[in-house]
C-alpha cells in the first residue's frame, strides 16, 4: 500500500425461486450495511501512509518528526523514531514485508527502512541512487520488497537482507513513479505521476507501460494517485476525479459517476466486503466502488477538512485511513465483519490447506463456514443446476477483533484436479459465510512438492 509521492515528503500529504437464485451474481456484502467511521485524533501531526501489519495492528508513517506509528484495533497508538534528524529521514510509505516486519521508504534520505513489530529500526541505503526519492513500497510475489523512485524514475527491489537492485529500462524518463502494488498476475504494478501511465514490472525487471484510457492521475494540488489489487482479479487506481480499473492485459476502464467534483482522490484498497474503497483527499469523504463501478460516498463521522489520505484493509476486518493529525477506522457492516486474509495457500501431501480469517471489532462473534469453490465446467441451465464445485469446507467461530488460521481438507477429486492443473496451481474462490454477511476473495492453491495421496 502506498501514498504516491510528489516533489518532496512535505508535499505528499479501493420452480422461479430456484431460477432466480441461479441467476444471482455473487458479489459484495449487501450495500445497505452502513459504513461506521471512528476517528482516533491527536497524533500531533498528519499521518501519510498506512498498512496492515503481521502483528494484528495497523502501521503508519509520520514524516514531519521522522516517526513510524502503530495503532491497535482498540485505538492505542505507539510511535517509534526512525532517526535523530527527521528532515533527512522522512518516512513516507509503508508495507508489510515477507519477513514478518514492516518496510518503509525515506524519500528525503534515499533509504529503505525496516521496523520489527517490537520497534527496532534498520536502514538500508547501499545500492539506492542519490536524490532518487523512494516513494511507494509493497511486498512482491518473489519474496522481496519493491519500491518506486519518484525523483529517479526507477523501480527498486530490496531483498529481506537489504540487497538493492534498481530497474530503469522501459520506464519513460521523468515519469515520477509513485504508488506500487503486487498484482494477481505475479507482477508488480505502479503509477507514473507524469504521463499519465500505469506500469507493470515482472520479477525479472521487464517493464511495460500503459497509457490508453487513462485521463489524468492527479496534480500537486489534489490527491496523490494510488494503485491496489482489487477483489476481481484486476488492479484499481485513483486520479483527481476518477477511479480506474486496469486488467492484467492493460485494458483500462475509468469511473466518475457518483464521485463529487474536485474530490482529489488519493488512497485505494480492496475491502473485506468485496468492494474497492478510496479516499477523497480534498472532499473529506470515503468512497466505495463495486466491481461493476457503482460508487457510494460517505462523510458522516469524518471531521471536515481532515484530508483523508491513504487507506488499507486491517487484520480486524475493518478499513483504516490516515487523516490530518489522526487515524480513521471504517466498519463496513452493522455487526462484526469477517475478512479473508489469505491469497495463496499450499496444499500438503495429506490434502490440507489453511485460510486465515479475521473478525471485525463489532459487537458479535464471527461464526459460519469457509468454503473453497471453482466454477463447474459442466454447468448448463436448466439441466445442470450446480454452478460451482466445492473443493473444501470448514466451520469457524471467532471472537470480535480476533483472527485465526482455519484448516481445510480438500476432497480426493479436488486433489486430483489440483495435480492436473497448469503449473499445479488452481485458482479458487474462498467464501466466508456468516449471518452478518459474506466475504469473498480469489485464492490460489499450490500443489505439494510431492504428489498428494489419492
Secondary structure as a PSIPRED ss2 file (coil, helix, strand):
# PSIPRED VFORMAT (PSIPRED V4.0)

   1 X C   1.000  0.000  0.000
   2 X C   1.000  0.000  0.000
   3 X C   1.000  0.000  0.000
   4 X C   1.000  0.000  0.000
   5 X C   1.000  0.000  0.000
   6 X C   1.000  0.000  0.000
   7 X C   1.000  0.000  0.000
   8 X C   1.000  0.000  0.000
   9 X H   0.000  1.000  0.000
  10 X H   0.000  1.000  0.000
  11 X H   0.000  1.000  0.000
  12 X C   1.000  0.000  0.000
  13 X C   1.000  0.000  0.000
  14 X C   1.000  0.000  0.000
  15 X C   1.000  0.000  0.000
  16 X H   0.000  1.000  0.000
  17 X H   0.000  1.000  0.000
  18 X H   0.000  1.000  0.000
  19 X H   0.000  1.000  0.000
  20 X H   0.000  1.000  0.000
  21 X H   0.000  1.000  0.000
  22 X H   0.000  1.000  0.000
  23 X H   0.000  1.000  0.000
  24 X C   1.000  0.000  0.000
  25 X C   1.000  0.000  0.000
  26 X C   1.000  0.000  0.000
  27 X C   1.000  0.000  0.000
  28 X C   1.000  0.000  0.000
  29 X C   1.000  0.000  0.000
  30 X C   1.000  0.000  0.000
  31 X C   1.000  0.000  0.000
  32 X C   1.000  0.000  0.000
  33 X C   1.000  0.000  0.000
  34 X C   1.000  0.000  0.000
  35 X C   1.000  0.000  0.000
  36 X E   0.000  0.000  1.000
  37 X E   0.000  0.000  1.000
  38 X E   0.000  0.000  1.000
  39 X E   0.000  0.000  1.000
  40 X E   0.000  0.000  1.000
  41 X C   1.000  0.000  0.000
  42 X C   1.000  0.000  0.000
  43 X C   1.000  0.000  0.000
  44 X C   1.000  0.000  0.000
  45 X C   1.000  0.000  0.000
  46 X C   1.000  0.000  0.000
  47 X C   1.000  0.000  0.000
  48 X C   1.000  0.000  0.000
  49 X C   1.000  0.000  0.000
  50 X E   0.000  0.000  1.000
  51 X E   0.000  0.000  1.000
  52 X E   0.000  0.000  1.000
  53 X C   1.000  0.000  0.000
  54 X C   1.000  0.000  0.000
  55 X C   1.000  0.000  0.000
  56 X C   1.000  0.000  0.000
  57 X C   1.000  0.000  0.000
  58 X E   0.000  0.000  1.000
  59 X E   0.000  0.000  1.000
  60 X E   0.000  0.000  1.000
  61 X E   0.000  0.000  1.000
  62 X E   0.000  0.000  1.000
  63 X C   1.000  0.000  0.000
  64 X C   1.000  0.000  0.000
  65 X C   1.000  0.000  0.000
  66 X C   1.000  0.000  0.000
  67 X E   0.000  0.000  1.000
  68 X E   0.000  0.000  1.000
  69 X E   0.000  0.000  1.000
  70 X E   0.000  0.000  1.000
  71 X E   0.000  0.000  1.000
  72 X C   1.000  0.000  0.000
  73 X C   1.000  0.000  0.000
  74 X C   1.000  0.000  0.000
  75 X C   1.000  0.000  0.000
  76 X C   1.000  0.000  0.000
  77 X E   0.000  0.000  1.000
  78 X E   0.000  0.000  1.000
  79 X E   0.000  0.000  1.000
  80 X E   0.000  0.000  1.000
  81 X E   0.000  0.000  1.000
  82 X C   1.000  0.000  0.000
  83 X C   1.000  0.000  0.000
  84 X C   1.000  0.000  0.000
  85 X C   1.000  0.000  0.000
  86 X H   0.000  1.000  0.000
  87 X H   0.000  1.000  0.000
  88 X H   0.000  1.000  0.000
  89 X C   1.000  0.000  0.000
  90 X C   1.000  0.000  0.000
  91 X E   0.000  0.000  1.000
  92 X E   0.000  0.000  1.000
  93 X E   0.000  0.000  1.000
  94 X E   0.000  0.000  1.000
  95 X E   0.000  0.000  1.000
  96 X E   0.000  0.000  1.000
  97 X C   1.000  0.000  0.000
  98 X C   1.000  0.000  0.000
  99 X C   1.000  0.000  0.000
 100 X C   1.000  0.000  0.000
 101 X C   1.000  0.000  0.000
 102 X E   0.000  0.000  1.000
 103 X E   0.000  0.000  1.000
 104 X E   0.000  0.000  1.000
 105 X E   0.000  0.000  1.000
 106 X E   0.000  0.000  1.000
 107 X C   1.000  0.000  0.000
 108 X C   1.000  0.000  0.000
 109 X C   1.000  0.000  0.000
 110 X C   1.000  0.000  0.000
 111 X E   0.000  0.000  1.000
 112 X E   0.000  0.000  1.000
 113 X E   0.000  0.000  1.000
 114 X E   0.000  0.000  1.000
 115 X E   0.000  0.000  1.000
 116 X C   1.000  0.000  0.000
 117 X C   1.000  0.000  0.000
 118 X C   1.000  0.000  0.000
 119 X C   1.000  0.000  0.000
 120 X C   1.000  0.000  0.000
 121 X E   0.000  0.000  1.000
 122 X E   0.000  0.000  1.000
 123 X E   0.000  0.000  1.000
 124 X E   0.000  0.000  1.000
 125 X C   1.000  0.000  0.000
 126 X C   1.000  0.000  0.000
 127 X C   1.000  0.000  0.000
 128 X C   1.000  0.000  0.000
 129 X C   1.000  0.000  0.000
 130 X C   1.000  0.000  0.000
 131 X C   1.000  0.000  0.000
 132 X C   1.000  0.000  0.000
 133 X C   1.000  0.000  0.000
 134 X E   0.000  0.000  1.000
 135 X E   0.000  0.000  1.000
 136 X E   0.000  0.000  1.000
 137 X E   0.000  0.000  1.000
 138 X E   0.000  0.000  1.000
 139 X E   0.000  0.000  1.000
 140 X C   1.000  0.000  0.000
 141 X C   1.000  0.000  0.000
 142 X C   1.000  0.000  0.000
 143 X C   1.000  0.000  0.000
 144 X C   1.000  0.000  0.000
 145 X E   0.000  0.000  1.000
 146 X E   0.000  0.000  1.000
 147 X E   0.000  0.000  1.000
 148 X E   0.000  0.000  1.000
 149 X E   0.000  0.000  1.000
 150 X C   1.000  0.000  0.000
 151 X C   1.000  0.000  0.000
 152 X C   1.000  0.000  0.000
 153 X C   1.000  0.000  0.000
 154 X E   0.000  0.000  1.000
 155 X E   0.000  0.000  1.000
 156 X E   0.000  0.000  1.000
 157 X E   0.000  0.000  1.000
 158 X E   0.000  0.000  1.000
 159 X C   1.000  0.000  0.000
 160 X C   1.000  0.000  0.000
 161 X C   1.000  0.000  0.000
 162 X C   1.000  0.000  0.000
 163 X C   1.000  0.000  0.000
 164 X E   0.000  0.000  1.000
 165 X E   0.000  0.000  1.000
 166 X E   0.000  0.000  1.000
 167 X E   0.000  0.000  1.000
 168 X C   1.000  0.000  0.000
 169 X C   1.000  0.000  0.000
 170 X C   1.000  0.000  0.000
 171 X C   1.000  0.000  0.000
 172 X C   1.000  0.000  0.000
 173 X C   1.000  0.000  0.000
 174 X C   1.000  0.000  0.000
 175 X C   1.000  0.000  0.000
 176 X C   1.000  0.000  0.000
 177 X E   0.000  0.000  1.000
 178 X E   0.000  0.000  1.000
 179 X E   0.000  0.000  1.000
 180 X E   0.000  0.000  1.000
 181 X E   0.000  0.000  1.000
 182 X E   0.000  0.000  1.000
 183 X C   1.000  0.000  0.000
 184 X C   1.000  0.000  0.000
 185 X C   1.000  0.000  0.000
 186 X C   1.000  0.000  0.000
 187 X C   1.000  0.000  0.000
 188 X E   0.000  0.000  1.000
 189 X E   0.000  0.000  1.000
 190 X E   0.000  0.000  1.000
 191 X E   0.000  0.000  1.000
 192 X E   0.000  0.000  1.000
 193 X C   1.000  0.000  0.000
 194 X C   1.000  0.000  0.000
 195 X C   1.000  0.000  0.000
 196 X C   1.000  0.000  0.000
 197 X E   0.000  0.000  1.000
 198 X E   0.000  0.000  1.000
 199 X E   0.000  0.000  1.000
 200 X E   0.000  0.000  1.000
 201 X E   0.000  0.000  1.000
 202 X C   1.000  0.000  0.000
 203 X C   1.000  0.000  0.000
 204 X C   1.000  0.000  0.000
 205 X C   1.000  0.000  0.000
 206 X C   1.000  0.000  0.000
 207 X E   0.000  0.000  1.000
 208 X E   0.000  0.000  1.000
 209 X E   0.000  0.000  1.000
 210 X E   0.000  0.000  1.000
 211 X C   1.000  0.000  0.000
 212 X C   1.000  0.000  0.000
 213 X C   1.000  0.000  0.000
 214 X C   1.000  0.000  0.000
 215 X C   1.000  0.000  0.000
 216 X C   1.000  0.000  0.000
 217 X C   1.000  0.000  0.000
 218 X E   0.000  0.000  1.000
 219 X C   1.000  0.000  0.000
 220 X C   1.000  0.000  0.000
 221 X C   1.000  0.000  0.000
 222 X C   1.000  0.000  0.000
 223 X C   1.000  0.000  0.000
 224 X E   0.000  0.000  1.000
 225 X C   1.000  0.000  0.000
 226 X C   1.000  0.000  0.000
 227 X E   0.000  0.000  1.000
 228 X E   0.000  0.000  1.000
 229 X E   0.000  0.000  1.000
 230 X C   1.000  0.000  0.000
 231 X C   1.000  0.000  0.000
 232 X C   1.000  0.000  0.000
 233 X C   1.000  0.000  0.000
 234 X C   1.000  0.000  0.000
 235 X E   0.000  0.000  1.000
 236 X E   0.000  0.000  1.000
 237 X E   0.000  0.000  1.000
 238 X E   0.000  0.000  1.000
 239 X C   1.000  0.000  0.000
 240 X C   1.000  0.000  0.000
 241 X C   1.000  0.000  0.000
 242 X C   1.000  0.000  0.000
 243 X E   0.000  0.000  1.000
 244 X E   0.000  0.000  1.000
 245 X E   0.000  0.000  1.000
 246 X E   0.000  0.000  1.000
 247 X C   1.000  0.000  0.000
 248 X C   1.000  0.000  0.000
 249 X C   1.000  0.000  0.000
 250 X C   1.000  0.000  0.000
 251 X C   1.000  0.000  0.000
 252 X E   0.000  0.000  1.000
 253 X E   0.000  0.000  1.000
 254 X E   0.000  0.000  1.000
 255 X E   0.000  0.000  1.000
 256 X C   1.000  0.000  0.000
 257 X C   1.000  0.000  0.000
 258 X C   1.000  0.000  0.000
 259 X C   1.000  0.000  0.000
 260 X C   1.000  0.000  0.000
 261 X C   1.000  0.000  0.000
 262 X C   1.000  0.000  0.000
 263 X C   1.000  0.000  0.000
 264 X C   1.000  0.000  0.000
 265 X E   0.000  0.000  1.000
 266 X E   0.000  0.000  1.000
 267 X E   0.000  0.000  1.000
 268 X E   0.000  0.000  1.000
 269 X E   0.000  0.000  1.000
 270 X E   0.000  0.000  1.000
 271 X C   1.000  0.000  0.000
 272 X C   1.000  0.000  0.000
 273 X C   1.000  0.000  0.000
 274 X C   1.000  0.000  0.000
 275 X C   1.000  0.000  0.000
 276 X E   0.000  0.000  1.000
 277 X E   0.000  0.000  1.000
 278 X E   0.000  0.000  1.000
 279 X E   0.000  0.000  1.000
 280 X E   0.000  0.000  1.000
 281 X C   1.000  0.000  0.000
 282 X C   1.000  0.000  0.000
 283 X C   1.000  0.000  0.000
 284 X C   1.000  0.000  0.000
 285 X E   0.000  0.000  1.000
 286 X E   0.000  0.000  1.000
 287 X E   0.000  0.000  1.000
 288 X E   0.000  0.000  1.000
 289 X E   0.000  0.000  1.000
 290 X C   1.000  0.000  0.000
 291 X C   1.000  0.000  0.000
 292 X C   1.000  0.000  0.000
 293 X C   1.000  0.000  0.000
 294 X C   1.000  0.000  0.000
 295 X E   0.000  0.000  1.000
 296 X E   0.000  0.000  1.000
 297 X E   0.000  0.000  1.000
 298 X E   0.000  0.000  1.000
 299 X C   1.000  0.000  0.000
 300 X C   1.000  0.000  0.000
 301 X C   1.000  0.000  0.000
 302 X C   1.000  0.000  0.000
 303 X C   1.000  0.000  0.000
 304 X C   1.000  0.000  0.000
 305 X C   1.000  0.000  0.000
 306 X C   1.000  0.000  0.000
 307 X C   1.000  0.000  0.000
 308 X C   1.000  0.000  0.000
 309 X C   1.000  0.000  0.000
 310 X C   1.000  0.000  0.000
 311 X E   0.000  0.000  1.000
 312 X E   0.000  0.000  1.000
 313 X E   0.000  0.000  1.000
 314 X C   1.000  0.000  0.000
 315 X C   1.000  0.000  0.000
 316 X C   1.000  0.000  0.000
 317 X C   1.000  0.000  0.000
 318 X C   1.000  0.000  0.000
 319 X E   0.000  0.000  1.000
 320 X E   0.000  0.000  1.000
 321 X E   0.000  0.000  1.000
 322 X E   0.000  0.000  1.000
 323 X E   0.000  0.000  1.000
 324 X C   1.000  0.000  0.000
 325 X C   1.000  0.000  0.000
 326 X E   0.000  0.000  1.000
 327 X E   0.000  0.000  1.000
 328 X E   0.000  0.000  1.000
 329 X E   0.000  0.000  1.000
 330 X E   0.000  0.000  1.000
 331 X E   0.000  0.000  1.000
 332 X C   1.000  0.000  0.000
 333 X C   1.000  0.000  0.000
 334 X C   1.000  0.000  0.000
 335 X C   1.000  0.000  0.000
 336 X C   1.000  0.000  0.000
 337 X C   1.000  0.000  0.000
 338 X E   0.000  0.000  1.000
 339 X E   0.000  0.000  1.000
 340 X E   0.000  0.000  1.000
 341 X C   1.000  0.000  0.000
 342 X C   1.000  0.000  0.000
 343 X C   1.000  0.000  0.000
 344 X E   0.000  0.000  1.000
 345 X E   0.000  0.000  1.000
 346 X E   0.000  0.000  1.000
 347 X C   1.000  0.000  0.000
 348 X C   1.000  0.000  0.000
 349 X C   1.000  0.000  0.000
 350 X C   1.000  0.000  0.000
 351 X C   1.000  0.000  0.000
 352 X E   0.000  0.000  1.000
 353 X E   0.000  0.000  1.000
 354 X E   0.000  0.000  1.000
 355 X E   0.000  0.000  1.000
 356 X E   0.000  0.000  1.000
 357 X E   0.000  0.000  1.000
 358 X E   0.000  0.000  1.000
 359 X E   0.000  0.000  1.000
 360 X C   1.000  0.000  0.000
 361 X C   1.000  0.000  0.000
 362 X C   1.000  0.000  0.000
 363 X C   1.000  0.000  0.000
 364 X C   1.000  0.000  0.000
 365 X C   1.000  0.000  0.000
 366 X E   0.000  0.000  1.000
 367 X E   0.000  0.000  1.000
 368 X E   0.000  0.000  1.000
 369 X E   0.000  0.000  1.000
 370 X E   0.000  0.000  1.000
 371 X E   0.000  0.000  1.000
 372 X E   0.000  0.000  1.000
 373 X E   0.000  0.000  1.000
 374 X E   0.000  0.000  1.000
 375 X E   0.000  0.000  1.000
 376 X C   1.000  0.000  0.000
 377 X C   1.000  0.000  0.000
 378 X C   1.000  0.000  0.000
 379 X C   1.000  0.000  0.000
 380 X E   0.000  0.000  1.000
 381 X C   1.000  0.000  0.000
 382 X C   1.000  0.000  0.000
 383 X C   1.000  0.000  0.000
 384 X E   0.000  0.000  1.000
 385 X C   1.000  0.000  0.000
 386 X C   1.000  0.000  0.000
 387 X C   1.000  0.000  0.000
 388 X E   0.000  0.000  1.000
 389 X E   0.000  0.000  1.000
 390 X E   0.000  0.000  1.000
 391 X E   0.000  0.000  1.000
 392 X E   0.000  0.000  1.000
 393 X E   0.000  0.000  1.000
 394 X E   0.000  0.000  1.000
 395 X E   0.000  0.000  1.000
 396 X E   0.000  0.000  1.000
 397 X E   0.000  0.000  1.000
 398 X E   0.000  0.000  1.000
 399 X C   1.000  0.000  0.000
 400 X C   1.000  0.000  0.000
 401 X C   1.000  0.000  0.000
 402 X C   1.000  0.000  0.000
 403 X E   0.000  0.000  1.000
 404 X E   0.000  0.000  1.000
 405 X E   0.000  0.000  1.000
 406 X E   0.000  0.000  1.000
 407 X E   0.000  0.000  1.000
 408 X E   0.000  0.000  1.000
 409 X E   0.000  0.000  1.000
 410 X C   1.000  0.000  0.000
 411 X C   1.000  0.000  0.000
 412 X H   0.000  1.000  0.000
 413 X H   0.000  1.000  0.000
 414 X H   0.000  1.000  0.000
 415 X H   0.000  1.000  0.000
 416 X H   0.000  1.000  0.000
 417 X H   0.000  1.000  0.000
 418 X H   0.000  1.000  0.000
 419 X H   0.000  1.000  0.000
 420 X H   0.000  1.000  0.000
 421 X C   1.000  0.000  0.000
 422 X H   0.000  1.000  0.000
 423 X H   0.000  1.000  0.000
 424 X H   0.000  1.000  0.000
 425 X E   0.000  0.000  1.000
 426 X E   0.000  0.000  1.000
 427 X E   0.000  0.000  1.000
 428 X E   0.000  0.000  1.000
 429 X E   0.000  0.000  1.000
 430 X E   0.000  0.000  1.000
 431 X E   0.000  0.000  1.000
 432 X E   0.000  0.000  1.000
 433 X E   0.000  0.000  1.000
 434 X E   0.000  0.000  1.000
 435 X C   1.000  0.000  0.000
 436 X C   1.000  0.000  0.000
 437 X E   0.000  0.000  1.000
 438 X E   0.000  0.000  1.000
 439 X E   0.000  0.000  1.000
 440 X E   0.000  0.000  1.000
 441 X E   0.000  0.000  1.000
 442 X E   0.000  0.000  1.000
 443 X E   0.000  0.000  1.000
 444 X E   0.000  0.000  1.000
 445 X E   0.000  0.000  1.000
 446 X E   0.000  0.000  1.000
 447 X C   1.000  0.000  0.000
 448 X C   1.000  0.000  0.000
 449 X C   1.000  0.000  0.000
 450 X C   1.000  0.000  0.000
 451 X C   1.000  0.000  0.000
 452 X C   1.000  0.000  0.000
 453 X C   1.000  0.000  0.000
 454 X C   1.000  0.000  0.000
